[in-house]
Amino acid sequence: MKLIDRLKEYGESDFYAFHMPGHKRQEELGITLFPNPFSVDITEIDGFDNLHHPEGILKESMERAAAVYGVDRTYYLVNGSTCGILAAISSAVSDGKKLLMARNSHKSAYHAAMLNRMEIEYIYPEIIEESGIQGGIEPGELRRILEADKENRIGAVFLTSPTYEGIVSDIKSLAEIAHERGVPLIVDEAHGAHFAFYEGEGENRQTGRLFPRSALQCGADLVIQSVHKTLPSLTQTAVLHLKEGITDRKRLEFYLRIYQSSSPSYVMMASIDNCIEYMAGEGRKRLEQLGRRLEHWMEDAKQWSCLRVLDDHVLGENGAFDRDISKLVVGISPQAEKAGINGTALAEAVRRRFHLEPEMCCDRYVLYMTSLMDSEESLFKLSAALTKIDEEIAGALCMGKNEGTEGTSEETEKYSGKQGTLTWTRDVRRRISMAEAVSKKGRRIRLEDACGCISRGFLTVYPPGVPAVVPGEMISQETAELLLKNAGLGLTVEGLDSDGSIDAVKDE
C-alpha cells in the first residue's frame, strides 16, 4: 500500500489521537483549515522573502512572533526543534569551552556536541521512583558544578524542561545561577510551546497556576519550542527564541543558515505564522478551557483503584518544580503490577477496544498527550475507557486472576515482568571522544555480548529520543540490559539492528 493511501485510510478511521501533533488532525476554520498544499507550495519568488536573509514578509512575521513571546528575536524552524538545538549549542559554546548538559537531553544535543568536537560534562536529573519517571534538575546541583569549574571552561548549560512526561525544572533559579557565572542557559522546551500563552497568576501549580511558566518568562537565554507538538501547527514546525545579552545573535544566525534547509517550506512557515497569530488571540482562551477540563478529568481519575495518574503530589521533590497538566501519565498500582498488569498491556487494550492512540507506553505507565484541540467529548471518552478497564482490573484482582483487562491476557503475558521506563543510566564510562569513535574502524557485535566494548554509534530509545549510549562510551552490563528490556517492550532502539547487533569500535 502507498503511504498516502495508508494516511487517508487512517485519517478516515475512528482512531483518536492522544499524541502529537497538537492539531489532532482536526480541521477548524481559522486554525488548521488550510488550502491545498500544492496550490501554495512555492520557493523564494518575488514578494515572499528569504528565510536565510529575511527583509520582507518573513521578517515581519517573525518580528510579530517575537513581540507575542516577549523576546528579542524569534526564528522560524522548518527542520523541527532539532535544527534549533543544533544552532543554539553550536553558537553558544566557543572553541576550548565545554557544554554542561542534562543527561536526559534529546539526541540532537549530542549531535551538536559531536559535530563541533565539543567536550561534554553531564548534570543528572532526579528520578521520581514511585512512578519511574524523570524529575527535574536541582538548582543546588547546578551551582555545585559551576562553582567547581575553577577554570571557567563551561561555555553553556543545556537542559530539557518540560520532560517528555511534563516535569518542569525551576528554570528561574537555574538561569540566575548560570548568569552569576556569565554562562547562557539553553532550554529545550520542545514540549512546552503552549506555556507562554497561559496568563494565569501563581508561580506553579502548588500556588494555583494551571500551566507552567515558559522558560522565556524565567530568564533563559535561548529557548527552542516545537509548535507542532502541543499547538495546532504542522509536524516539523518549531521556533527558536533569543534574549540578547550573553549570546551572540550573529553567531546564532550563522549556524541557523547551516542547519536549516536551503529550501524552506512556505507551507510550514505559514502554518507557524497562523498558529502563533491564533494563539495570541482566541487560543489563550482555548488553552485555559483545556486546563479547567483537565482538572475535572484529574478529579474523576481519583475514583480509580488500580490505575493512577501522575498529579501534583510529586511537586517540590526530585527537582520537580512544576508539572504540565496536559500530559496525562497513567500508571499502574503496585498491586496490579504484582498481578502482571503493566503499561504496555494497558495501552494495547485501550487502543484495540476503544481506538484511542497514546503517545507512548512502557512497563509502568502510558502517556496520553492533550492539546487545546481536544474537545470535552474526547477527554470524556478517554476517561470512560480507562475507568472501564480500571473496574475490570479490580474485578480480576478480587477473583485472584493475573489478567486484569478483558481480552488482554496475551499482551500481559508478553510484557509481564519486563522493565524499561528509563532510557539512560548514570553508569557512563567515556573512553574516547565521540568524534574519535565515529572515525575509527567498526565491527558488528550482539548487544548482549558487547559489555566492555566501546560504542561507535548512538544507542537511543525512541521515544523519547534520549541516548543511552553515545559514541566513545563503554557499554556496561546495566546499560545493555536496559536497552534490551526497552526493545522487549516494543520500543524502538535506534542503533540496534534487527539481528540484535550494534556498531562497536574495532579492537586495535
Helices and strands as residue ranges (DSSP letters): H 3-11, E 16-18, G 37-39, H 57-69, E 73-77, H 80-92, E 98-102, H 107-115, E 119-123, E 127-128, E 133-134, H 139-148, E 154-160, E 167-168, H 171-180, E 185-188, G 190-192, G 195-197, G 205-207, G 215-218, E 222-225, H 227-230, E 238-242, H 249-259, H 266-278, I 279-283, H 284-301, E 307-309, G 312-314, E 322-323, E 327-332, H 334-338, H 343-354, E 356-358, E 360-361, E 365-369, H 376-398, H 409-415, H 434-439, E 442-446, G 447-449, E 459-462, E 466-469, H 477-488, E 492-494, E 501-505
